[in-house]
């Protein structure tokens, strides 16, 4: 259907945009300081917007996940397709943030940490797996997990 094609195109365009922006931002040799600041601001804006949207549309427990939306089966399928697309984008964002160099990772944690906590409510296993990796990294940077780092990787 047109809806499915549109969602697929949006997802692919976002993935490409995010990959390019994360590469530009994390490999500082690609652009000067002024351009890096523009890339950083735009990247964090897109990341926050996407993660917030996922939090808003995502069911918060397994009982809600199977609840039918009022209306047709088509509407239910479209809602699920959209949720899956946003989940995939959120997983890409979380994975990319986890791969940032230490100084960039630490720079963004104060702003992103509350959003990561909101994402914990997601019933999507893929999101929770990426969050676990991020929380372990946050713990090692704040010395909460200094001795356990090797054990829980």
C-alpha positions in Angstrom: 0.0 0.0 0.0 1.0 3.6 -0.3 1.2 3.9 3.5 3.7 1.0 3.8 5.8 2.5 1.0 5.7 5.9 2.7 6.8 4.5 6.0 9.6 2.5 4.4 10.9 5.6 2.5 10.7 7.7 5.7 12.6 5.1 7.7 15.3 4.6 5.1 15.8 8.4 4.7 16.0 8.9 8.4 18.5 6.0 8.7 20.7 7.5 6.0 20.5 11.0 7.5 21.4 9.7 11.0 24.3 7.6 9.8 25.8 10.5 7.9 25.3 12.9 10.8 26.7 10.5 13.4 29.7 9.9 11.1 30.3 13.6 10.6 29.9 14.3 14.3 32.0 11.5 15.7 34.8 11.8 13.3 35.8 15.4 13.9 38.2 15.5 11.0 35.3 15.7 8.5 34.3 19.3 9.4 35.6 22.3 11.3 34.5 23.4 14.8 31.8 25.7 13.5 30.3 23.1 11.2 30.6 20.4 13.9 28.5 22.5 16.2 25.8 22.8 13.6 25.9 19.1 12.9 25.8 18.4 16.7 22.8 20.6 17.3 20.8 19.3 14.3 21.8 15.7 15.2 20.7 15.9 18.8 17.5 17.7 17.7 16.6 14.9 15.3 17.5 12.2 17.8 15.4 13.7 20.6 12.4 14.2 18.3 12.5 10.6 17.1 13.0 9.1 20.6 10.2 11.3 22.1 7.9 10.3 19.3 8.6 6.7 19.9 7.9 7.1 23.7 4.6 8.8 22.9 3.3 6.2 20.5 4.8 3.1 22.2 2.6 0.9 24.4 4.0 1.0 27.9 3.2 -2.6 28.9 2.6 -5.9 27.2 -1.1 -5.7 27.9 -1.4 -2.5 25.9 0.6 -3.9 23.0 -2.1 -6.3 21.8 -5.0 -3.8 22.3 -6.8 -3.1 19.1 -7.2 0.5 17.9 -10.8 1.5 17.3 -11.5 1.2 13.6 -10.4 -1.1 10.9 -7.8 -3.8 10.7 -6.0 -1.6 8.2 -5.7 1.2 10.8 -4.3 -1.3 13.2 -1.7 -2.6 10.7 -0.7 1.0 9.8 -0.2 1.8 13.5 2.0 -1.3 14.0 4.0 -0.5 10.8 4.6 3.0 12.1 5.6 1.8 15.5 8.1 -0.7 14.1 9.6 2.0 11.9 10.0 4.3 14.9 11.4 1.5 17.0 14.1 0.7 14.3 15.1 4.3 14.1 15.2 4.5 18.0 17.4 1.4 18.1 19.8 3.0 15.5 20.0 6.2 17.5 20.7 4.4 20.8 23.3 2.2 19.1 25.0 5.2 17.5 25.0 7.2 20.7 26.7 4.2 22.4 29.4 4.2 19.8 30.3 7.9 20.2 33.8 8.7 21.5 33.9 9.1 25.3 34.1 13.0 25.3 31.0 13.3 23.0 29.1 10.6 24.9 29.7 12.3 28.2 28.7 15.7 26.7 25.2 14.5 25.8 24.4 12.3 28.8 22.9 15.0 31.0 20.3 15.9 28.3 19.6 12.4 27.0 19.6 10.4 30.3 16.0 11.3 31.2 14.8 10.3 27.8 16.6 7.0 28.1 14.7 6.5 31.4 11.4 7.1 29.6 12.4 4.6 26.9 12.8 1.9 29.6 9.0 1.7 29.6 9.0 0.4 26.1 7.9 -3.2 25.7 10.2 -3.6 22.7 13.0 -5.9 23.5 15.3 -4.3 20.9 15.1 -0.9 22.6 15.7 -2.4 26.0 18.8 -4.2 24.8 20.4 -1.0 23.4 19.4 0.9 26.6 21.1 -1.8 28.7 24.4 -1.2 26.8 24.0 2.6 27.3 23.3 2.3 31.0 26.3 0.1 31.5 28.4 2.7 29.7 27.0 5.5 31.8 27.7 3.5 34.9 31.3 3.0 33.9 31.8 6.7 33.2 30.4 7.6 36.6 32.4 4.9 38.4 29.2 3.1 39.5 30.5 0.0 37.6 34.2 0.4 37.7 34.9 -3.1 39.1 32.1 -4.8 37.2 32.8 -3.4 33.7 34.4 -6.6 32.4 31.8 -8.9 34.0 28.7 -7.3 32.4 29.7 -6.4 28.9 
